[in-house]
Amino acid sequence: MPFVDGYLAFGPDWRSSSGWGSAWTLVPGLGLLVGVAHGLRLLTTAHLRLAETLLGPDPAQRLAAVQRAVERADARERLARDLHDGLGHALTLVVVQAEAAATALDDRPDAARTHLAAVTEAARRALGDLDRALDHLHGGPSPHEPGIDDVPELVRVARVAGLDIALTGPGGSAASHGPVAGPVSGAAYRVVQEALTNALRHSASQSASVVLDHGGEGLRVTVRTPGTAPVRQRGVAGGPGRGLAGLRDRVGATGGTIAAGPGSGEFVVEAVWPHP
């Protein structure tokens, strides 16, 4: 600027002169530079917003959205399975005990009171499970997942409902061979629960055997009910095979296999988890 005459020119009418007399042009020049930089930033922001509007989310955003959707679907599926297993079993107990109470009401009032007390206990358990599941659905802590150590209590409640159950395993005549992984333990509990629920709904013999074998080859859960077909259907809602289908998903997700069907005059449900 101090040495070049006419370094700024606006047509033939005005040209800058050399020397410090043109120093004032530095101020608008710097202002113009800042304005151009700010304008470029605004233009870039506008382009990005326009691209998001016209082109949609980028691959990373789409992948994150898919992952969130999968997580929500998994959570809903787990909730549906847990509600089916827990509430289905509790409602079956309620129906069985209510029927027994109605039968014994006139001739055996003490027995009717016992059955009604069992109805109350089962209903309270179901309400507690439902509250915990809904609380978890709305961001609360995860509800307690019952495991293999809770099978004796499950068997006790089923015995009160009228099932004659022989238990072999934790709490029965055989000792456990070390701890069982949490997801496997929960799946094993659900296998026993669903099998006993079906026995209460359908079995005419009102007896079952539960074997929990945690040996060197892995964990094997076997539930046997006399009879090969549903002999009696109690008034409990539930589509056929829905529980067993859910068990196959649950057992398969924890690395096990399950088979269910008639054999040698009894209905057998058997799930196996080999050691990793």
Contacts in CASP RR format, 6 or more apart in sequence:
PFRMAT RR
TARGET T0000
AUTHOR 0000-0000-0000
METHOD contacts of the structure
MODEL  1
MPFVDGYLAFGPDWRSSSGWGSAWTLVPGLGLLVGVAHGLRLLTTAHLRL
AETLLGPDPAQRLAAVQRAVERADARERLARDLHDGLGHALTLVVVQAEA
AATALDDRPDAARTHLAAVTEAARRALGDLDRALDHLHGGPSPHEPGIDD
VPELVRVARVAGLDIALTGPGGSAASHGPVAGPVSGAAYRVVQEALTNAL
RHSASQSASVVLDHGGEGLRVTVRTPGTAPVRQRGVAGGPGRGLAGLRDR
VGATGGTIAAGPGSGEFVVEAVWPHP
1 7 0 8 1.000
1 16 0 8 1.000
1 18 0 8 1.000
1 19 0 8 1.000
1 22 0 8 1.000
1 23 0 8 1.000
1 25 0 8 1.000
1 26 0 8 1.000
2 18 0 8 1.000
2 19 0 8 1.000
2 20 0 8 1.000
3 18 0 8 1.000
3 19 0 8 1.000
4 18 0 8 1.000
5 15 0 8 1.000
5 16 0 8 1.000
5 17 0 8 1.000
5 18 0 8 1.000
6 15 0 8 1.000
6 16 0 8 1.000
6 17 0 8 1.000
6 18 0 8 1.000
7 16 0 8 1.000
7 18 0 8 1.000
7 22 0 8 1.000
8 15 0 8 1.000
8 16 0 8 1.000
8 22 0 8 1.000
8 25 0 8 1.000
9 15 0 8 1.000
9 16 0 8 1.000
16 22 0 8 1.000
16 25 0 8 1.000
57 65 0 8 1.000
75 137 0 8 1.000
79 133 0 8 1.000
79 136 0 8 1.000
79 137 0 8 1.000
81 190 0 8 1.000
81 246 0 8 1.000
81 249 0 8 1.000
81 250 0 8 1.000
82 129 0 8 1.000
82 133 0 8 1.000
82 143 0 8 1.000
83 129 0 8 1.000
83 130 0 8 1.000
83 133 0 8 1.000
84 242 0 8 1.000
84 243 0 8 1.000
84 246 0 8 1.000
85 190 0 8 1.000
85 193 0 8 1.000
85 194 0 8 1.000
85 243 0 8 1.000
86 126 0 8 1.000
86 129 0 8 1.000
86 193 0 8 1.000
87 126 0 8 1.000
87 129 0 8 1.000
87 130 0 8 1.000
88 197 0 8 1.000
88 236 0 8 1.000
88 238 0 8 1.000
89 193 0 8 1.000
89 194 0 8 1.000
89 196 0 8 1.000
89 197 0 8 1.000
90 122 0 8 1.000
90 123 0 8 1.000
90 125 0 8 1.000
90 126 0 8 1.000
90 129 0 8 1.000
91 126 0 8 1.000
91 236 0 8 1.000
91 237 0 8 1.000
92 197 0 8 1.000
92 200 0 8 1.000
92 201 0 8 1.000
92 234 0 8 1.000
92 236 0 8 1.000
93 118 0 8 1.000
93 119 0 8 1.000
93 122 0 8 1.000
93 157 0 8 1.000
93 158 0 8 1.000
93 161 0 8 1.000
93 200 0 8 1.000
94 119 0 8 1.000
94 122 0 8 1.000
94 123 0 8 1.000
94 126 0 8 1.000
95 234 0 8 1.000
95 235 0 8 1.000
95 236 0 8 1.000
96 161 0 8 1.000
96 162 0 8 1.000
96 200 0 8 1.000
96 234 0 8 1.000
97 115 0 8 1.000
97 116 0 8 1.000
97 118 0 8 1.000
97 119 0 8 1.000
97 122 0 8 1.000
97 160 0 8 1.000
97 161 0 8 1.000
98 115 0 8 1.000
98 116 0 8 1.000
98 119 0 8 1.000
99 234 0 8 1.000
100 111 0 8 1.000
100 112 0 8 1.000
100 115 0 8 1.000
100 162 0 8 1.000
101 111 0 8 1.000
101 112 0 8 1.000
101 113 0 8 1.000
101 115 0 8 1.000
101 116 0 8 1.000
101 119 0 8 1.000
102 112 0 8 1.000
104 111 0 8 1.000
104 112 0 8 1.000
104 115 0 8 1.000
105 112 0 8 1.000
118 157 0 8 1.000
118 160 0 8 1.000
118 161 0 8 1.000
121 157 0 8 1.000
122 157 0 8 1.000
129 143 0 8 1.000
132 143 0 8 1.000
132 144 0 8 1.000
133 143 0 8 1.000
135 141 0 8 1.000
135 143 0 8 1.000
136 142 0 8 1.000
136 143 0 8 1.000
145 182 0 8 1.000
145 186 0 8 1.000
146 154 0 8 1.000
146 186 0 8 1.000
146 189 0 8 1.000
147 180 0 8 1.000
147 182 0 8 1.000
147 185 0 8 1.000
147 186 0 8 1.000
147 188 0 8 1.000
147 189 0 8 1.000
148 170 0 8 1.000
148 176 0 8 1.000
148 180 0 8 1.000
148 185 0 8 1.000
148 186 0 8 1.000
148 188 0 8 1.000
148 189 0 8 1.000
148 212 0 8 1.000
148 214 0 8 1.000
148 219 0 8 1.000
149 170 0 8 1.000
149 185 0 8 1.000
150 189 0 8 1.000
151 167 0 8 1.000
151 169 0 8 1.000
151 170 0 8 1.000
151 171 0 8 1.000
151 188 0 8 1.000
151 189 0 8 1.000
151 192 0 8 1.000
151 210 0 8 1.000
151 212 0 8 1.000
152 167 0 8 1.000
152 170 0 8 1.000
152 171 0 8 1.000
152 172 0 8 1.000
154 189 0 8 1.000
154 192 0 8 1.000
154 193 0 8 1.000
154 196 0 8 1.000
155 165 0 8 1.000
155 167 0 8 1.000
155 192 0 8 1.000
155 196 0 8 1.000
155 210 0 8 1.000
158 165 0 8 1.000
158 196 0 8 1.000
158 199 0 8 1.000
158 200 0 8 1.000
158 208 0 8 1.000
159 165 0 8 1.000
161 200 0 8 1.000
162 200 0 8 1.000
162 206 0 8 1.000
163 196 0 8 1.000
163 199 0 8 1.000
163 200 0 8 1.000
163 206 0 8 1.000
163 207 0 8 1.000
163 208 0 8 1.000
164 206 0 8 1.000
164 207 0 8 1.000
164 208 0 8 1.000
165 196 0 8 1.000
165 207 0 8 1.000
165 208 0 8 1.000
165 209 0 8 1.000
165 210 0 8 1.000
166 208 0 8 1.000
166 209 0 8 1.000
166 210 0 8 1.000
167 173 0 8 1.000
167 209 0 8 1.000
167 210 0 8 1.000
167 212 0 8 1.000
168 174 0 8 1.000
168 209 0 8 1.000
168 210 0 8 1.000
168 211 0 8 1.000
168 212 0 8 1.000
168 213 0 8 1.000
169 175 0 8 1.000
169 176 0 8 1.000
169 210 0 8 1.000
169 211 0 8 1.000
169 212 0 8 1.000
169 213 0 8 1.000
169 214 0 8 1.000
170 176 0 8 1.000
170 212 0 8 1.000
174 212 0 8 1.000
174 213 0 8 1.000
176 212 0 8 1.000
176 214 0 8 1.000
177 214 0 8 1.000
177 215 0 8 1.000
177 216 0 8 1.000
178 214 0 8 1.000
180 188 0 8 1.000
180 214 0 8 1.000
180 219 0 8 1.000
181 254 0 8 1.000
183 253 0 8 1.000
183 254 0 8 1.000
184 219 0 8 1.000
184 254 0 8 1.000
184 255 0 8 1.000
184 256 0 8 1.000
184 273 0 8 1.000
187 247 0 8 1.000
187 250 0 8 1.000
187 251 0 8 1.000
187 253 0 8 1.000
187 254 0 8 1.000
187 256 0 8 1.000
187 271 0 8 1.000
187 273 0 8 1.000
188 212 0 8 1.000
188 219 0 8 1.000
188 221 0 8 1.000
188 271 0 8 1.000
188 273 0 8 1.000
190 247 0 8 1.000
190 250 0 8 1.000
191 221 0 8 1.000
191 223 0 8 1.000
191 247 0 8 1.000
191 251 0 8 1.000
191 258 0 8 1.000
191 269 0 8 1.000
191 271 0 8 1.000
192 210 0 8 1.000
192 212 0 8 1.000
192 221 0 8 1.000
192 223 0 8 1.000
194 243 0 8 1.000
194 244 0 8 1.000
194 247 0 8 1.000
194 269 0 8 1.000
195 208 0 8 1.000
195 210 0 8 1.000
195 223 0 8 1.000
195 225 0 8 1.000
195 269 0 8 1.000
196 208 0 8 1.000
196 210 0 8 1.000
196 223 0 8 1.000
198 225 0 8 1.000
198 267 0 8 1.000
198 269 0 8 1.000
199 206 0 8 1.000
199 208 0 8 1.000
199 223 0 8 1.000
199 225 0 8 1.000
200 234 0 8 1.000
201 230 0 8 1.000
201 232 0 8 1.000
201 233 0 8 1.000
201 234 0 8 1.000
201 236 0 8 1.000
202 230 0 8 1.000
202 231 0 8 1.000
202 232 0 8 1.000
202 233 0 8 1.000
202 234 0 8 1.000
203 225 0 8 1.000
203 226 0 8 1.000
203 227 0 8 1.000
203 231 0 8 1.000
203 232 0 8 1.000
203 267 0 8 1.000
204 227 0 8 1.000
204 231 0 8 1.000
204 232 0 8 1.000
205 225 0 8 1.000
205 226 0 8 1.000
205 227 0 8 1.000
207 225 0 8 1.000
207 226 0 8 1.000
208 223 0 8 1.000
208 224 0 8 1.000
208 225 0 8 1.000
209 222 0 8 1.000
209 223 0 8 1.000
209 224 0 8 1.000
210 221 0 8 1.000
210 222 0 8 1.000
210 223 0 8 1.000
211 220 0 8 1.000
211 221 0 8 1.000
211 222 0 8 1.000
211 223 0 8 1.000
211 224 0 8 1.000
212 219 0 8 1.000
212 220 0 8 1.000
212 221 0 8 1.000
213 219 0 8 1.000
213 220 0 8 1.000
213 221 0 8 1.000
213 222 0 8 1.000
214 220 0 8 1.000
216 275 0 8 1.000
217 274 0 8 1.000
217 275 0 8 1.000
218 272 0 8 1.000
218 273 0 8 1.000
218 274 0 8 1.000
218 275 0 8 1.000
219 272 0 8 1.000
219 273 0 8 1.000
220 270 0 8 1.000
220 271 0 8 1.000
220 272 0 8 1.000
220 273 0 8 1.000
221 270 0 8 1.000
221 271 0 8 1.000
221 272 0 8 1.000
222 268 0 8 1.000
222 269 0 8 1.000
222 270 0 8 1.000
223 268 0 8 1.000
223 269 0 8 1.000
223 270 0 8 1.000
224 266 0 8 1.000
224 267 0 8 1.000
224 268 0 8 1.000
225 266 0 8 1.000
225 267 0 8 1.000
225 268 0 8 1.000
226 265 0 8 1.000
226 266 0 8 1.000
226 267 0 8 1.000
227 262 0 8 1.000
227 265 0 8 1.000
227 266 0 8 1.000
227 267 0 8 1.000
228 261 0 8 1.000
228 262 0 8 1.000
228 263 0 8 1.000
228 265 0 8 1.000
228 266 0 8 1.000
228 267 0 8 1.000
229 262 0 8 1.000
229 267 0 8 1.000
244 260 0 8 1.000
244 269 0 8 1.000
247 258 0 8 1.000
247 260 0 8 1.000
247 271 0 8 1.000
248 258 0 8 1.000
251 257 0 8 1.000
251 258 0 8 1.000
251 271 0 8 1.000
251 273 0 8 1.000
252 258 0 8 1.000
254 273 0 8 1.000
255 273 0 8 1.000
256 271 0 8 1.000
256 272 0 8 1.000
256 273 0 8 1.000
256 274 0 8 1.000
257 271 0 8 1.000
257 272 0 8 1.000
258 269 0 8 1.000
258 270 0 8 1.000
258 271 0 8 1.000
258 272 0 8 1.000
259 268 0 8 1.000
259 269 0 8 1.000
259 270 0 8 1.000
259 271 0 8 1.000
260 267 0 8 1.000
260 268 0 8 1.000
260 269 0 8 1.000
260 270 0 8 1.000
261 267 0 8 1.000
261 268 0 8 1.000
261 269 0 8 1.000
262 268 0 8 1.000
END
